[in-house]
Amino acid sequence: MEKTLWKYIQQVRAQSPLVHNISNFVVMNNTANALLAVGASPIMAHAKSEVVEMVTISDSLVINIGTLDEVWSESMLLAANTASQLGKPWILDPVGAGATSYRDHILKELLREKPTVIKGNASEIIALNKSNLIKTKGVDSTSQSGEAVLAALNLHQQYGSIVCISGETDIVISGSQEIHLKNGHLLMTKVTGLGCSATAIIGAFMAVITNKTEAVTAAMALIGVAGELAEKESNGPGSLQVKLLDKLYNITEAEFNNTLKFGIL
């Protein structure tokens, strides 16, 4: 698979998919810029009156519940239902899953629309699987990604979704496949919204790549490698944010292939 990941990066640039995002206030600018940097075209729209039309004209849908409220939740549910009815790929980022009963209720409703991909940190994936053993700490993970593998497998079996557990090691779960990606840098955790940017980038890749497991893998590999390379040129989280956007935009095949740390279990 390693040899095809770079081809997928080039495919996204060539096809420039239109990605509809219902994201959160904190990260809208970040995620839109990340999508532009990888060659995609973002739409950031959440009005209930237009989400059906937006989903219809877009190539994929990204739903991120970070700044959830009663109005946005209706738009999210309508958009997810429309994507499911049209057979369009959509990704769910369950930000803060397990933190409140309201958040968990909306996530339960969204899961009924069977997202193509679910992407979250270990605590969020465990909470989404209704485990009472781990408590989410806001949007930060209190678990290691490996602890969430069983929860991810159960979610995959229940909903047919590919599950991506983000962390020091990113793990992509799809049936019997378990893919591990070990790129990135700890400094990335000091920049808000990079996990949300990864989710949006997955949205772009799954819009144009038939094999959705490989789409998720390519997207996570790209942002992990870009973050690792960007950190080497950064003086802290502020410059990392800028350098990461630059690297998403101008990364070379040699940089990507020489930095990628990848394995399949």
C-alpha positions as CSV (number, residue, x, y, z in Angstrom):
1,M,0.0,0.0,0.0
2,E,2.9,2.4,0.7
3,K,3.6,2.9,-3.0
4,T,0.0,4.0,-3.7
5,L,-0.3,6.6,-0.9
6,W,1.6,9.2,-2.8
7,K,-0.5,8.6,-5.8
8,Y,-3.6,9.3,-3.7
9,I,-2.1,12.6,-2.6
10,Q,-1.7,13.5,-6.2
11,Q,-5.2,12.3,-7.1
12,V,-6.7,14.7,-4.5
13,R,-4.8,17.6,-6.0
14,A,-5.8,16.6,-9.5
15,Q,-9.5,16.2,-8.8
16,S,-9.9,19.0,-6.2
17,P,-13.0,17.5,-4.5
18,L,-15.7,19.8,-3.0
19,V,-15.9,19.0,0.7
20,H,-18.9,20.2,2.7
21,N,-17.9,20.9,6.4
22,I,-20.2,21.3,9.3
23,S,-17.4,22.0,11.7
24,N,-16.9,24.0,14.9
25,F,-16.2,27.7,15.5
26,V,-12.8,27.0,16.9
27,V,-11.4,25.3,13.8
28,M,-13.3,26.5,10.7
29,N,-10.4,28.7,9.4
30,N,-7.8,26.0,10.2
31,T,-9.7,23.2,8.4
32,A,-10.6,25.3,5.4
33,N,-7.0,26.3,4.9
34,A,-5.8,22.7,5.4
35,L,-8.3,21.5,2.7
36,L,-7.1,24.2,0.3
37,A,-3.4,23.3,1.0
38,V,-4.0,19.6,0.0
39,G,-5.8,20.7,-3.2
40,A,-9.4,20.3,-2.1
41,S,-12.2,22.9,-2.2
42,P,-14.0,23.5,1.2
43,I,-17.5,24.7,1.8
44,M,-18.3,25.7,5.4
45,A,-22.1,25.7,5.7
46,H,-24.4,24.7,8.5
47,A,-27.8,26.5,7.9
48,K,-30.5,23.9,8.0
49,S,-32.3,25.5,5.1
50,E,-29.4,24.8,2.7
51,V,-27.6,21.7,4.0
52,V,-29.5,19.3,1.7
53,E,-28.5,21.3,-1.4
54,M,-24.9,21.6,-0.1
55,V,-24.6,17.9,0.5
56,T,-26.1,17.2,-2.9
57,I,-23.5,19.3,-4.8
58,S,-20.5,18.2,-2.7
59,D,-18.3,15.2,-3.1
60,S,-18.2,14.4,0.6
61,L,-19.4,15.5,4.0
62,V,-17.5,16.2,7.2
63,I,-19.4,16.5,10.5
64,N,-17.4,17.7,13.6
65,I,-19.5,18.2,16.8
66,G,-16.9,20.4,18.6
67,T,-19.2,23.4,19.3
68,L,-22.5,21.5,19.3
69,D,-25.8,23.3,19.9
70,E,-29.5,22.5,19.3
71,V,-29.6,24.4,16.0
72,W,-26.5,22.9,14.5
73,S,-27.4,19.4,15.6
74,E,-30.5,19.5,13.4
75,S,-28.4,20.5,10.5
76,M,-25.9,17.8,11.2
77,L,-28.6,15.1,11.4
78,L,-30.2,16.3,8.2
79,A,-26.9,16.5,6.3
80,A,-25.9,13.0,7.5
81,N,-29.2,11.6,6.4
82,T,-28.9,13.2,3.0
83,A,-25.4,11.9,2.5
84,S,-26.6,8.4,3.4
85,Q,-29.6,8.6,1.1
86,L,-27.4,9.8,-1.8
87,G,-24.6,7.3,-1.1
88,K,-22.0,10.0,-0.5
89,P,-19.1,9.4,1.8
90,W,-19.2,11.2,5.2
91,I,-17.0,11.3,8.2
92,L,-18.0,11.8,11.9
93,D,-15.6,13.5,14.3
94,P,-17.1,12.8,17.8
95,V,-15.3,15.7,19.5
96,G,-15.7,15.4,23.3
97,A,-17.7,12.2,23.2
98,G,-18.6,11.1,26.7
99,A,-18.3,14.5,28.1
100,T,-22.1,15.2,28.4
101,S,-25.3,13.3,27.9
102,Y,-26.5,15.8,25.3
103,R,-23.4,15.2,23.2
104,D,-23.7,11.5,23.5
105,H,-27.4,11.6,22.5
106,I,-26.6,13.5,19.3
107,L,-23.8,11.1,18.5
108,K,-26.1,8.2,18.9
109,E,-28.5,9.8,16.4
110,L,-25.7,10.5,13.9
111,L,-24.4,6.9,14.2
112,R,-27.8,5.7,12.9
113,E,-26.8,7.3,9.5
114,K,-23.8,4.9,9.4
115,P,-20.8,7.2,8.7
116,T,-18.3,6.0,6.2
117,V,-15.6,6.9,8.6
118,I,-15.4,7.7,12.3
119,K,-12.3,9.5,13.5
120,G,-11.5,10.4,17.1
121,N,-8.9,10.1,19.8
122,A,-8.8,7.0,22.0
123,S,-11.1,8.4,24.7
124,E,-13.7,9.5,22.2
125,I,-13.7,6.1,20.4
126,I,-14.2,4.3,23.7
127,A,-16.9,6.7,24.8
128,L,-18.7,6.3,21.4
129,N,-18.7,2.6,22.0
130,K,-20.5,3.3,25.3
131,S,-17.7,2.1,27.6
132,N,-17.9,3.4,31.1
133,L,-14.3,2.6,31.9
134,I,-12.7,5.7,30.4
135,K,-13.9,9.3,30.9
136,T,-13.2,11.9,28.3
137,K,-11.3,15.0,29.4
138,G,-12.9,17.6,27.2
139,V,-11.5,17.1,23.7
140,D,-8.2,15.7,25.0
141,S,-7.6,12.0,25.2
142,T,-7.1,10.2,28.5
143,S,-6.4,6.9,26.8
144,Q,-3.7,5.6,24.5
145,S,-4.8,4.7,21.0
146,G,-4.1,1.0,21.4
147,E,-6.7,0.8,24.3
148,A,-9.4,1.8,21.8
149,V,-8.8,-0.9,19.3
150,L,-11.5,-3.3,20.7
151,A,-14.0,-0.4,20.8
152,A,-13.1,0.5,17.2
153,L,-13.7,-3.0,16.1
154,N,-17.1,-3.1,17.7
155,L,-18.1,0.2,16.1
156,H,-17.0,-1.2,12.7
157,Q,-19.1,-4.3,13.3
158,Q,-22.1,-2.3,14.3
159,Y,-22.1,0.4,11.7
160,G,-19.7,-0.7,8.9
161,S,-17.7,2.4,9.5
162,I,-13.9,2.6,9.0
163,V,-12.6,3.8,12.4
164,C,-9.5,5.9,12.8
165,I,-8.0,6.3,16.3
166,S,-5.7,9.3,16.4
167,G,-2.8,9.5,18.8
168,E,0.9,9.1,19.1
169,T,0.3,6.1,16.8
170,D,-2.7,6.6,14.5
171,I,-4.6,3.3,14.0
172,V,-7.0,2.7,11.1
173,I,-9.5,-0.2,11.7
174,S,-11.4,-1.8,8.9
175,G,-12.6,-5.4,9.3
176,S,-9.5,-7.6,9.6
177,Q,-7.1,-4.8,8.7
178,E,-5.3,-2.8,11.4
179,I,-3.0,-0.1,10.0
180,H,-0.5,1.7,12.2
181,L,1.0,5.1,11.3
182,K,3.7,6.5,13.5
183,N,4.4,10.0,12.1
184,G,3.7,13.4,13.6
185,H,5.2,15.2,16.6
186,L,4.2,16.0,20.2
187,L,4.2,19.7,19.4
188,M,1.2,19.2,17.2
189,T,-0.9,18.7,20.3
190,K,-0.2,22.3,21.3
191,V,-2.0,23.6,18.2
192,T,-5.8,23.6,18.4
193,G,-7.6,22.0,15.5
194,L,-5.0,19.8,14.0
195,G,-7.0,16.7,14.7
196,C,-10.0,18.4,13.1
197,S,-7.8,19.3,10.1
198,A,-6.9,15.7,9.8
199,T,-10.6,14.8,9.8
200,A,-11.3,17.3,7.1
201,I,-8.4,16.0,5.0
202,I,-9.9,12.5,5.3
203,G,-13.1,14.0,3.9
204,A,-11.2,15.1,0.8
205,F,-9.4,11.8,0.3
206,M,-12.5,9.6,0.7
207,A,-14.3,11.8,-1.8
208,V,-12.0,10.7,-4.7
209,I,-10.5,7.4,-3.6
210,T,-12.6,4.2,-4.1
211,N,-10.9,2.2,-1.3
212,K,-12.0,4.1,1.8
213,T,-9.5,2.3,4.1
214,E,-6.6,3.5,1.9
215,A,-8.2,6.9,1.6
216,V,-8.1,7.3,5.4
217,T,-4.6,5.9,5.6
218,A,-3.3,8.3,2.9
219,A,-4.9,11.3,4.6
220,M,-3.5,10.5,8.1
221,A,-0.1,9.7,6.6
222,L,0.0,13.0,4.8
223,I,-0.8,15.2,7.9
224,G,1.4,13.1,10.1
225,V,4.4,13.3,7.8
226,A,3.8,17.0,7.1
227,G,3.6,17.8,10.8
228,E,6.8,15.9,11.5
229,L,8.6,17.8,8.8
230,A,7.1,21.1,9.7
231,E,8.2,20.8,13.4
232,K,11.8,20.7,12.3
233,E,11.5,24.2,10.8
234,S,9.3,25.6,13.7
235,N,10.1,27.5,16.8
236,G,6.9,26.6,18.6
237,P,3.2,26.0,18.1
238,G,2.6,29.3,16.3
239,S,5.1,28.8,13.6
240,L,4.3,25.1,13.4
241,Q,0.7,26.0,12.4
242,V,2.0,28.0,9.5
243,K,4.8,25.6,8.5
244,L,2.4,22.7,8.5
245,L,0.1,24.4,6.0
246,D,3.1,25.1,3.8
247,K,4.3,21.5,4.0
248,L,0.8,20.2,3.2
249,Y,1.0,22.4,0.1
250,N,4.5,21.8,-1.1
251,I,5.5,18.3,0.2
252,T,7.6,16.3,-2.3
253,E,7.3,12.6,-3.1
254,A,10.8,12.0,-1.7
255,E,10.0,13.8,1.6
256,F,6.8,11.8,2.0
257,N,8.2,8.4,1.2
258,N,11.4,8.9,3.2
259,T,9.6,10.0,6.3
260,L,6.6,7.7,6.3
261,K,6.4,5.2,9.2
262,F,3.7,2.6,8.3
263,G,2.7,-0.9,9.2
264,I,-0.2,-3.4,8.8
265,L,-1.1,-5.9,11.5
